[in-house]
Amino acid sequence: MPSFHIFEEDPFSPIRYDYAIQNILYRRSSEFGEVAVAEHEYFGRMLILDGVVQLTERDEYFYHEMIAHVPLYSHPYPEDVLIIGGGDGGTLREVLKHTEVQRVAMAEIDRDVIETSKRYFPTLSVGFGDPRLTVHIADGATFVAKANNAFDVIIVDCTDPVGPAESLFTDEFFSNTHSALKAAGIFAAQTESLHFHLDFVLKVQQKLRQRFYFTDLYTVPLATYAGNWWTFSVGSKTTNAREVVRKCEVQTKYYAEDVHRNAFLPVSLSQKLLGATPGTPRQ
């Protein structure tokens, strides 16, 4: 039986989650906040940053497969990939499944997140030993500002847009990201819940529309994220991210070609919620 409860006070959502926890396996404060690993009877091990659940062993693949494979399968030749954040390794694991990927750079601000995943989440951290990977312990906004025409795909796998992650959603960041992408580049980022954060989603979409030829939004249901109806914003310089341009050959639990296409908001709903017609090039 669980011995105690922990309460998730999400700083970006109007609700509170209650988890019956069996054990706290790890807890440590770094200069960027508290990193903890808890054990739950149903969800398995849970990674918790500053009191907010970031992933669970039971359902992490929904998020990691969708944030990685949608932009990668929308790109005809994704050789160079940048992951901003993603220190748990889940997104990296999925990116490295693509044999087309030759080089991956990861800009993660907190080394302790990486080390914690290596110790407690072996099914997520398998990619850290891959020779294609270069890890940079750095602020993602600062890192991308120094890159130019360097990456085919940039993925922002970050925490809620408060604290250190705020810099990843500014006008300056999106401009620098556009410059860091190659001519056929694609950008994707997690952008919170349509239920609780529609205003934030709209702001991100508007900023992307100012810079990218195609801008769109796709979603995935996530049980452990506040608001559940989770969004990913995508911007592309040349291609419509709704299209799968390479044959899906990687092993996945959730992602597939039809899942990819159906994850994007229907045209009618996109017009109602976002005030835009998806898949329409910027004028």
DAQUITA-V421951 format. One record per residue. N is the residue number from 1. SS is DSSP state (2 for helix, 1 for strand, 0 for the rest). OMEGA is omega in radians with two decimals (NA if undefined). D_FIRST is the distance of its C-alpha to the first C-alpha in Angstrom with 1 decimal. Layout:
<<N:SS:OMEGA:D_FIRST> <N:SS:OMEGA:D_FIRST>>
This chain:
<<1:0:3.09:0.0> <2:0:-3.06:3.8> <3:0:-3.11:6.3> <4:1:-3.12:9.3> <5:1:2.93:11.5> <6:1:-3.10:14.6> <7:1:3.12:17.7> <8:1:3.07:20.2> <9:1:-3.10:23.7> <10:0:-3.08:25.9> <11:0:-3.04:29.4> <12:0:-3.09:31.1> <13:0:-3.06:29.3> <14:0:-3.12:29.3> <15:0:-3.13:25.6> <16:1:3.10:22.3> <17:1:3.13:19.0> <18:1:3.13:15.6> <19:1:3.04:12.8> <20:1:-2.98:9.1> <21:1:3.08:9.1> <22:1:-3.04:7.2> <23:1:2.94:10.6> <24:1:-3.07:14.3> <25:1:-3.06:16.4> <26:1:3.04:19.7> <27:1:-3.12:21.6> <28:1:3.08:25.3> <29:1:3.06:28.1> <30:1:3.13:31.2> <31:0:-3.12:34.4> <32:0:3.11:33.1> <33:1:-3.09:29.7> <34:1:3.05:26.2> <35:1:-3.12:24.5> <36:1:3.03:20.8> <37:1:3.11:18.3> <38:1:-3.14:14.6> <39:1:-3.09:12.0> <40:1:-3.08:10.3> <41:0:-3.10:8.5> <42:0:-3.02:11.7> <43:0:-3.08:14.4> <44:1:3.13:13.9> <45:1:-3.10:15.7> <46:1:3.02:17.3> <47:1:-3.06:20.6> <48:1:3.09:21.1> <49:1:-3.13:24.6> <50:0:3.07:25.5> <51:0:-3.12:22.3> <52:1:-3.14:22.9> <53:1:3.13:21.0> <54:1:3.12:23.7> <55:1:2.98:22.1> <56:1:-3.13:19.1> <57:0:-3.03:19.3> <58:0:-2.98:18.8> <59:0:-3.07:21.8> <60:2:-3.03:23.9> <61:2:3.09:26.7> <62:2:-3.10:27.8> <63:2:-3.01:28.9> <64:2:3.11:30.2> <65:2:-3.07:32.2> <66:2:3.14:33.8> <67:2:-3.11:34.8> <68:2:-2.93:36.4> <69:2:3.12:37.9> <70:2:3.10:39.5> <71:2:-3.10:41.9> <72:2:3.11:42.4> <73:2:3.01:43.4> <74:0:-3.10:45.6> <75:0:-3.07:47.6> <76:0:-3.10:50.2> <77:0:-3.09:50.0> <78:0:-3.10:47.1> <79:0:-3.08:48.0> <80:1:-3.05:47.0> <81:1:3.02:43.7> <82:1:3.01:42.3> <83:1:3.07:38.7> <84:1:-2.98:38.3> <85:1:3.05:34.8> <86:0:-3.06:32.3> <87:0:3.08:31.3> <88:0:3.06:28.0> <89:0:-3.09:30.4> <90:2:3.10:29.3> <91:2:3.09:32.6> <92:2:3.12:34.5> <93:2:-3.11:33.0> <94:2:3.12:34.2> <95:2:-3.07:37.6> <96:0:3.05:38.3> <97:0:-3.13:38.0> <98:0:-3.12:41.4> <99:0:3.11:44.2> <100:0:-3.10:46.6> <101:0:-3.12:44.8> <102:0:-3.07:46.8> <103:1:3.07:45.5> <104:1:2.99:42.4> <105:1:3.05:42.3> <106:1:3.05:39.1> <107:1:-3.11:39.6> <108:1:-3.03:36.3> <109:0:-3.02:36.6> <110:0:-3.13:33.6> <111:2:-3.08:33.6> <112:2:3.08:30.2> <113:2:3.12:28.6> <114:2:-3.10:30.4> <115:2:3.11:29.4> <116:2:3.12:25.7> <117:2:3.12:25.8> <118:2:-3.08:27.7> <119:2:-2.96:25.1> <120:2:-3.09:21.8> <121:0:-3.07:22.9> <122:0:3.13:25.4> <123:0:3.08:25.6> <124:0:-2.95:26.9> <125:2:-3.06:29.0> <126:2:-3.05:31.1> <127:2:-3.05:34.2> <128:2:3.09:34.7> <129:2:-3.10:36.8> <130:0:-3.10:39.1> <131:0:3.10:42.7> <132:0:-3.03:43.3> <133:1:2.92:41.0> <134:1:-3.13:42.3> <135:1:3.07:39.8> <136:1:3.05:41.3> <137:1:-2.97:39.3> <138:0:3.00:41.0> <139:0:-3.05:40.9> <140:2:-3.13:41.1> <141:2:3.10:43.8> <142:2:-3.12:45.9> <143:2:-3.06:45.6> <144:2:3.12:46.6> <145:2:-3.11:49.5> <146:0:-3.12:51.1> <147:0:3.10:50.9> <148:0:3.11:53.6> <149:0:-2.98:53.9> <150:0:-2.97:51.3> <151:1:3.04:48.5> <152:1:-3.12:48.3> <153:1:3.02:44.8> <154:1:-3.12:43.0> <155:1:3.09:39.3> <156:1:3.14:37.6> <157:1:-2.98:33.9> <158:0:3.06:33.1> <159:0:3.08:30.7> <160:0:-3.05:31.6> <161:0:3.02:35.3> <162:0:-3.13:34.9> <163:2:-3.07:35.6> <164:2:-3.08:36.6> <165:2:-3.14:36.4> <166:2:-3.08:38.9> <167:2:-3.10:41.8> <168:2:-3.13:40.8> <169:2:3.12:41.9> <170:0:3.06:45.3> <171:2:-3.13:48.7> <172:2:-3.14:49.6> <173:2:-3.12:46.6> <174:2:3.07:47.3> <175:2:3.13:51.0> <176:2:3.11:50.1> <177:2:3.11:47.8> <178:2:3.14:50.6> <179:2:-3.11:52.9> <180:2:-3.14:50.5> <181:1:3.04:50.3> <182:1:-3.00:53.0> <183:1:-3.13:55.3> <184:1:-2.98:52.9> <185:1:3.12:49.8> <186:1:3.12:46.6> <187:1:3.05:44.1> <188:1:3.14:40.5> <189:1:2.99:37.9> <190:1:-3.06:34.7> <191:1:2.95:35.8> <192:1:-2.95:32.8> <193:1:3.04:32.2> <194:0:3.14:35.0> <195:0:-3.00:33.2> <196:0:-2.94:32.9> <197:0:-3.09:35.4> <198:2:3.13:38.4> <199:2:3.11:40.8> <200:2:3.12:39.5> <201:2:3.14:39.7> <202:2:3.14:43.3> <203:2:3.12:44.4> <204:2:3.13:43.2> <205:2:3.14:45.0> <206:2:3.13:48.1> <207:2:3.13:48.2> <208:2:-3.13:47.7> <209:2:3.13:50.5> <210:0:-3.00:52.9> <211:0:-3.01:52.6> <212:0:-3.14:51.5> <213:0:3.06:53.6> <214:1:3.04:50.6> <215:1:-3.09:47.6> <216:1:-3.10:44.7> <217:1:3.02:41.1> <218:1:-2.97:38.4> <219:1:3.05:34.8> <220:1:3.09:31.5> <221:1:-3.12:28.4> <222:0:-3.04:25.4> <223:0:-2.99:22.1> <224:0:3.08:20.9> <225:0:-3.09:24.4> <226:0:-3.10:25.5> <227:0:2.95:28.1> <228:0:-3.11:26.9> <229:1:-2.92:30.6> <230:1:-3.06:31.2> <231:1:3.00:34.7> <232:1:3.09:36.7> <233:1:-3.07:40.3> <234:1:3.05:42.8> <235:1:-3.10:46.4> <236:1:3.13:48.9> <237:0:-3.04:52.4> <238:0:-2.97:53.8> <239:0:3.08:51.5> <240:0:-3.05:49.6> <241:0:3.08:45.9> <242:0:-3.09:45.4> <243:0:3.04:47.3> <244:0:-2.99:45.8> <245:0:3.05:48.7> <246:0:3.12:47.4> <247:0:-3.14:46.1> <248:0:-3.08:42.3> <249:0:-3.12:41.7> <250:0:3.10:38.4> <251:0:-3.12:35.2> <252:0:3.06:32.7> <253:0:-3.05:29.7> <254:0:-3.07:30.9> <255:0:3.00:34.3> <256:0:-3.08:37.4> <257:2:3.13:41.0> <258:2:3.04:40.5> <259:2:3.10:37.2> <260:2:-3.06:39.3> <261:2:-3.08:42.0> <262:2:-3.14:39.9> <263:2:-3.13:37.7> <264:1:3.14:40.6> <265:0:3.01:41.2> <266:0:-3.09:43.8> <267:2:-3.09:47.2> <268:2:-3.12:47.2> <269:2:3.09:43.8> <270:2:3.12:44.8> <271:2:-3.14:48.0> <272:2:-3.03:46.3> <273:2:-3.01:43.5> <274:2:-3.10:45.3> <275:0:-3.10:48.9> <276:0:3.05:49.7> <277:0:-3.08:50.5> <278:0:3.11:48.3> <279:0:3.14:50.0> <280:0:-3.13:53.2> <281:0:3.07:54.8> <282:0:-3.13:55.5> <283:0:NA:59.0>>
